[in-house]
Amino acid sequence: MFIASGPRWHRELADKARDLGLLSLPVFELFIELLSFRHFFVHAYSSEIYTERVQEIMTDVPMLYEKFMDDVVKFLE
């Protein structure tokens, strides 16, 4: 059984899901983009947050969820 741990566990889990065929490449790439943004947001205490980019990310999240669920259904079939 694969159990991701450590500071890169989100990325390791996404890589494993992609390798197993659970995540399609477009969903994986969008997830990694959102993960990178999350990392920047969490660790950039003194950086200015760009509202336009946050709004772009927010519009991507529902689409990511929908595509992720499609991938899960395909994987389980």
N, C-alpha and C positions, 0 to 999 in steps of 0.2 A: 504494500500500500504506500502511496506517495503522500508525504506530509511535508508541506513547505514550511520553512521556519526562517528566522533571521530577518534582517532589515529588507531583504529583497523578496519576501515571501509572496507579495502580490504578483510580482513579475514571474517568479518561478511557477506559481499556480497557473497564470495565464499561458506561459510557455507549455506547460504540461497539458493543459486543456486543448491548446492548438495542436500539439503533437498527437493527442488521442483522437482528434477529429471533432471534438466538442465545439470548438470555436472555428468559424470560417475565417479566412484571412482578413476580409474587410472588418469583421467584428473585432478580431484580435488587434488590428492596427488602430482602430478607434479607441479600444480599451486602453492600449498603451499610451496613446495621445492623452487621454483623460487622466491616466495614472501619472504621467509626467507633469501635467498641469497641477494635479493634487500635490505632488511632491514639491513643486516650486511654491505653491500657495502656502503649504504648511511650513516650509523652511525659509521663506523670504520675508522675514519679520519687518525689515526696514525698507523693502521695495514697494514702489507704488503699484497698486493693483489697477489694471486697465479694465474698466467696466465693459468695454466692447468685447474683450476676449472672454470675460466671465459670461457675458450674454451669449456669445457663440457656443461656449461649452455647455451652458444650460440648455440650449436648443438641441445639442447633440445627445444629451442624456436620454430623453424619451425614445429617440430613434435607436440608440444603442440597446436599450432594454428590449424594444420590440424585435430587433434583429437577433439579439441574444436568445430570446425565447424561441424564435424560429429555428435557430441552430440547435437548441436543446431538443425541440420536438423532432427535428430531422435525425439527431443523434440517437434518440430513443426508439425510432421506428425500426 
